[in-house]
Amino acid sequence: MGAITSSNVANAIVKLVAVDALPALMGNLVMGNLVNRDFEPSLAQAGDTVNVPIPPSLSANNIAEGGTVVTQNPSLGNAQIVLNTHAEATFQIPDVTKVLAVPDLLRLYMQPAVVALAEKIETDLLSLYSQFTTNLPVGTSGTPITEAVVDAAETALFNAKLPGSAPKYLVVDGSTYSQLRQILRFSEFRTAGEAGLRALIDGNVGKIKDFYVFRSQFVPKTGSSPVTTNNIAFAKDALGLVVRRLPQPLPGTGAIAEYAELGNFGIRVLMTYQPNTLAQQFTVDVLYGAAVLRNGFGVQVKS
């Protein structure tokens, strides 16, 4: 058994913070959990470009008896996503030993930092609504959403040849979500069965017109009279979120880093000592880029 040293304790503290950070971050994401996420534990710097391949389109050929196949030379599509966002949230803990003794205290410090990162990622992803240009926007600015608008959004994605097996998502703001809950055909037991009862009692819309419905506090609003709420309907491959590892700090600088990685998402946790405040400083940061991958698989839904 190795001896307990200040170095061991310092590394243990950072690992403890990292373990708590990522699950909390994932729990606060809406859009980040719905889009196509690309993560590799390879080091990258802000400004790097990542090429995300997009499947090509092929056509079927009716081969006659004795005929030959038609060779196709498909061109693999490519979406370039720039790692242009290095988001961080930093906080200080005056007495870090208390954190080790009381884990709930660590969560109290961690939660605001993690929520700040989640809000930044959500805002950046939802702000991509204006780049859905293949399909015309549906709905009307400043007007409550209707069943017909949701139907039009689903039809637009179908006509764009979105595979029927691909899950479809509708992300709206709080007011639009409330309007959806009040559409009679979806909020009454006699017309929607158990789903209508759940919408009425639990307030959970669930699924409408083949869309899984989510609400977010970060759906962007534009204009003034009337205000346009820019909700979006999309499939997973419509948007891409690329995350890459940030490098370790230089040796001997007094900073200790630990990575927290889960599935296809990863963040870095840094710990340094601040002599001016006599406190340990923690920084939770992430390097990522977000962009549209398949333009036709998304549509702006105005309300």
C-alpha positions in Angstrom: 0.0 0.0 0.0 1.5 3.4 -1.0 2.0 6.2 1.4 -0.5 9.0 1.6 1.1 12.2 0.3 -0.1 15.7 -0.4 0.2 14.9 -4.1 -2.0 11.8 -3.7 -4.6 13.8 -1.8 -4.6 16.6 -4.4 -5.2 14.1 -7.2 -7.9 12.4 -5.3 -9.7 15.7 -4.7 -9.7 16.5 -8.5 -10.9 13.0 -9.3 -13.7 13.4 -6.8 -14.8 16.7 -8.4 -14.6 15.2 -11.9 -16.7 12.2 -10.9 -19.5 14.4 -9.8 -19.3 16.9 -12.6 -20.1 15.0 -15.8 -23.3 13.1 -14.6 -24.6 16.4 -13.3 -23.9 18.1 -16.6 -25.6 15.4 -18.7 -28.7 15.7 -16.4 -29.0 19.4 -17.2 -28.8 19.0 -20.9 -31.8 18.8 -23.2 -30.5 19.6 -26.7 -27.1 18.1 -25.9 -28.7 14.7 -25.3 -30.8 14.8 -28.5 -28.3 15.8 -31.2 -25.5 13.8 -32.9 -22.6 13.9 -30.5 -19.0 13.2 -31.7 -16.4 12.7 -29.0 -12.9 11.4 -29.2 -10.4 11.5 -26.3 -7.9 13.2 -28.6 -6.3 16.5 -27.7 -7.4 19.6 -29.5 -7.1 23.3 -29.3 -9.7 26.0 -29.8 -10.1 26.8 -33.5 -9.4 23.3 -34.7 -11.7 21.9 -37.4 -13.3 18.5 -37.2 -14.6 16.8 -40.4 -17.8 14.8 -39.8 -18.7 12.4 -42.6 -22.2 12.4 -44.0 -23.5 9.2 -45.8 -23.9 9.6 -49.6 -27.0 9.1 -51.6 -27.3 6.0 -53.9 -29.9 5.0 -56.4 -31.3 1.6 -57.3 -30.9 0.2 -60.7 -33.2 -2.4 -62.3 -30.8 -4.9 -63.8 -32.2 -6.8 -66.8 -31.5 -10.5 -67.3 -28.0 -10.8 -68.7 -27.3 -7.2 -67.9 -24.6 -5.7 -65.8 -24.6 -3.7 -62.6 -24.3 0.1 -62.8 -21.3 1.2 -60.8 -21.9 4.4 -58.8 -19.2 6.7 -57.5 -20.9 8.3 -54.5 -19.3 11.3 -52.9 -19.1 11.1 -49.2 -20.6 14.2 -47.7 -18.6 16.2 -45.2 -19.6 18.7 -42.5 -16.9 20.8 -41.0 -17.4 21.7 -37.4 -15.0 24.3 -35.8 -14.1 23.8 -32.2 -14.8 27.5 -31.5 -16.2 27.4 -28.0 -14.0 26.9 -24.9 -16.6 27.2 -22.1 -15.5 27.3 -18.5 -17.0 27.8 -15.0 -14.7 28.5 -12.1 -15.3 28.6 -8.4 -13.2 28.6 -5.2 -13.4 26.5 -2.1 -11.7 28.1 1.0 -11.4 24.8 3.0 -11.2 21.9 0.6 -10.8 19.4 3.4 -14.4 20.0 4.4 -15.4 18.9 0.9 -13.7 15.5 1.4 -15.5 15.0 4.7 -18.9 16.2 3.5 -19.6 15.1 -0.2 -22.9 17.0 -0.2 -20.9 20.2 0.2 -19.0 19.4 -3.0 -22.3 19.1 -4.9 -23.3 22.5 -3.6 -20.3 24.0 -5.1 -20.4 22.0 -8.3 -24.0 22.5 -9.3 -23.8 26.1 -10.4 -20.7 25.5 -12.4 -22.2 22.5 -14.2 -25.5 24.3 -14.9 -23.6 27.2 -16.4 -21.8 24.9 -18.9 -25.1 23.2 -19.7 -26.8 26.5 -20.4 -24.0 27.6 -22.7 -24.2 24.4 -24.8 -28.0 24.5 -24.9 -28.0 28.1 -26.1 -25.5 27.5 -28.8 -27.4 24.5 -30.2 -30.8 26.2 -30.1 -29.3 29.2 -31.9 -28.7 27.1 -35.0 -32.4 27.3 -35.9 -31.7 30.0 -38.6 -29.4 27.6 -40.5 -32.3 25.3 -41.3 -32.9 26.6 -44.8 -33.9 23.5 -46.8 -37.4 23.4 -45.2 -39.5 26.6 -45.0 -40.4 27.7 -41.5 -43.8 26.7 -40.2 -46.0 28.5 -37.8 -46.6 32.3 -37.3 -44.7 34.7 -35.2 -46.5 35.7 -32.0 -49.3 33.2 -32.6 -50.0 30.2 -30.4 -48.9 26.9 -31.9 -51.6 24.6 -33.2 -52.0 21.0 -34.2 -51.8 22.0 -37.8 -48.4 23.6 -37.3 -47.0 20.5 -35.6 -48.4 18.4 -38.5 -46.8 20.7 -41.1 -43.4 20.3 -39.3 -43.7 16.5 -39.4 -44.7 16.6 -43.0 -41.7 18.7 -43.9 -39.3 16.2 -42.4 -41.1 13.3 -44.1 -40.9 15.1 -47.5 -37.1 15.7 -46.8 -36.8 11.8 -46.8 -36.1 11.5 -43.1 -36.1 7.8 -42.4 -39.4 6.7 -40.8 -37.4 4.8 -38.1 -35.5 8.0 -37.0 -36.9 9.6 -33.8 -38.1 13.1 -34.3 -37.9 15.8 -31.6 -39.7 19.1 -31.0 -38.0 21.5 -28.6 -40.1 24.5 -27.6 -40.1 27.3 -24.9 -42.2 27.2 -21.8 -45.2 29.2 -23.3 -45.3 27.0 -26.4 -45.2 23.9 -24.3 -48.2 25.2 -22.3 -50.0 25.9 -25.6 -49.4 22.3 -26.7 -50.8 21.0 -23.4 -54.0 22.9 -24.1 -54.8 21.5 -27.5 -58.0 19.6 -26.7 -57.4 16.6 -28.8 -54.1 15.9 -27.0 -55.1 16.8 -23.4 -58.4 14.9 -23.0 -58.8 11.2 -22.1 -61.7 10.8 -24.4 -59.6 11.8 -27.4 -56.0 10.8 -26.5 -56.6 8.1 -24.0 -53.9 7.6 -21.3 -51.5 10.1 -23.0 -54.2 12.8 -22.7 -54.7 12.0 -19.0 -50.9 12.3 -18.4 -50.8 15.7 -20.2 -53.7 16.9 -18.0 -52.6 15.5 -14.6 -48.8 15.3 -14.9 -48.3 18.2 -17.3 -46.2 16.0 -19.6 -46.9 16.4 -23.3 -44.9 13.3 -24.2 -45.4 12.7 -27.9 -47.4 14.6 -30.6 -47.6 13.8 -34.3 -44.6 11.4 -33.9 -42.5 14.1 -32.2 -41.0 13.6 -28.7 -41.7 17.0 -27.2 -39.2 18.8 -24.9 -39.1 22.3 -23.4 -36.1 24.5 -22.9 -35.6 27.8 -21.2 -33.1 28.8 -23.9 -35.2 28.7 -27.0 -34.2 32.0 -28.7 -36.7 34.9 -29.2 -36.2 37.5 -31.9 -38.0 40.7 -32.9 -40.2 43.0 -30.8 -43.7 43.3 -32.4 -44.5 40.6 -32.5 -41.9 38.5 -30.7 -40.9 35.4 -32.6 -40.2 32.3 -30.6 -37.9 30.1 -32.7 -38.7 26.5 -31.7 -37.2 23.7 -33.7 -38.3 20.3 -35.0 -35.5 18.0 -36.0 -34.0 14.5 -36.1 -30.7 13.6 -34.4 -28.5 13.9 -37.5 -29.8 17.4 -38.2 -27.3 18.9 -35.6 -23.8 17.9 -34.5 -22.0 18.6 -31.3 -18.3 17.8 -31.4 -16.4 17.6 -28.1 -12.6 17.2 -27.8 -10.2 16.8 -24.9 -8.3 19.9 -23.7 -4.6 19.4 -23.0 -3.1 18.8 -19.6 -1.5 21.9 -17.9 2.3 22.2 -18.1 4.1 20.2 -15.5 5.4 22.2 -12.6 2.8 24.9 -12.9 1.0 23.8 -9.8 -2.2 22.9 -11.6 -3.7 19.4 -11.5 -6.2 18.2 -14.2 -8.5 15.3 -14.4 -10.8 14.2 -17.3 -14.4 13.2 -16.8 -15.7 11.3 -19.8 -18.9 9.4 -20.3 -20.0 7.9 -23.6 -19.4 10.6 -26.2 -19.0 13.6 -23.9 -16.1 14.8 -21.9 -15.0 17.7 -19.7 -11.8 18.7 -17.9 -11.5 19.6 -14.2 -8.6 21.8 -13.1 -7.5 22.5 -9.6 -5.0 25.3 -8.7 -4.1 27.2 -5.5 -4.8 30.9 -5.2 -2.5 32.5 -2.7 -4.3 35.8 -2.8 -7.5 34.2 -1.4 -5.9 31.2 0.3 -8.3 28.9 -1.5 -8.4 26.1 -3.9 -9.7 27.1 -7.3 -11.6 24.7 -9.5 -12.3 25.2 -13.2 -14.7 22.9 -15.1 -14.3 23.5 -18.8 -15.1 21.9 -22.2 -14.0 22.5 -25.8 -16.7 22.0 -28.4 -18.3 23.1 -31.6 -21.9 22.9 -32.9 -23.2 23.0 -36.4 -25.9 21.8 -38.8 -25.1 18.4 -40.3 -28.2 17.4 -42.4 -30.0 20.6 -43.2 -33.2 18.9 -44.5 -33.7 17.1 -41.2 -34.6 20.2 -39.3 -37.3 22.9 -39.5 -37.9 26.1 -37.7 -41.3 26.2 -35.8 -42.4 29.8 -35.1 -44.8 30.7 -32.4 
